[in-house]
Amino acid sequence: MSTSSDFEIELDTAASAWLDSHPGDEPRVIVYQVHRCCGGARICDVQVRQQSRRDDISTYATAVMKDGTRIASDPRAAARLPSRFA
C-alpha cells in the first residue's frame, strides 16, 4: 500500500479503543457488502476489520492516520464515503 492517502480519518474514543483492542501490523480494511433479503430488498453493510489473506488491497483507497495505522477501503465503500470523516 502506498504511503499517500486517498482519504482522511479522524478517530473518536470508541474507534481508538477498538484499534487498541485489535493490534496488528496489517492495515485495517473497510469493506462494503450488498446482500438481498427474501423480499428482494438490498441490505448494504460497511464493516471495518483486520485484513485477511483473501483481501487484494492493491486497488483499495488508502489512509494513514496520525499514529501510523493504515486503512484500506474497498473501492465500492470508498465511492460512498466522504473524503474526510470522523
N, C-alpha and C positions, 0 to 999 in steps of 0.2 A: 504494500500500500504506500502511496506517496506521502510525503510529509506536508504537502499543501492541503488546505481544507476547502471542500466544496460547500460546507455549511458550518454554522457555529452553534454550539450548545452551551447553555448556562445551567448548572446543576442546582436543584433545590436540595433541602436537607434529606428528603426521602430518597432521591436519586443518589446522592452521595453515600447514604447508608447502604443502599443496595450494592453499589460498586464496591464499597469496603467489605461487604459480606460475601462477595463473589470475586475474590482476587484471581488474577490470571495475566499471562503475558500476551495472549492473543487479543485482537480487537473485539469489542462488543459489536453485535450485529443488530441492526433494526431490520426486521423482516415484515413483509406485507403478504397476507394470505387472503384469498377470497374463497368462501365456501357457499354452497347453495343449501338451503334448508328444504324440507319436504314440500313446502308450499311454493317453492321457486324463488323466494327472496334471497338476495345476496347478503352474506354476512362478511364484512371486511374486518380483519383482525391485524393490528400492528403490535408487534412484540419486540422487546429488547432482550437479548440473550447473549450468552457466550458463543463464540464462533465454533461451528462443528466442522468435521472433516469434509462433509458434503457441500459446504458453502464455497462457492467460487466467487471471491470478493474482488476479482480483477476489474469488474465493470461497476462496482458499487461506488456511490458517492462517499466522500470521506470527511471526517472531522477529527481534529486533535484538540483535546481540552487542555486547559492551563496546566493540569497536573500530569500531562503526557498520555492520559488514557485515550486510546484510539477507538473511534466509532466508524463502522462501515454501514451504509444504508442501502438496502435493496433499491434498485432504480425505480421500481413501482412505488415504494414508500417515499423515496426522495422527491418524486414528482408531485406528491401530495402534501409534503411538508414545507413550511416556510423556510427561507434560507437561514433564519435565526429563530431559535425557540428556547424556552426555559421550562 
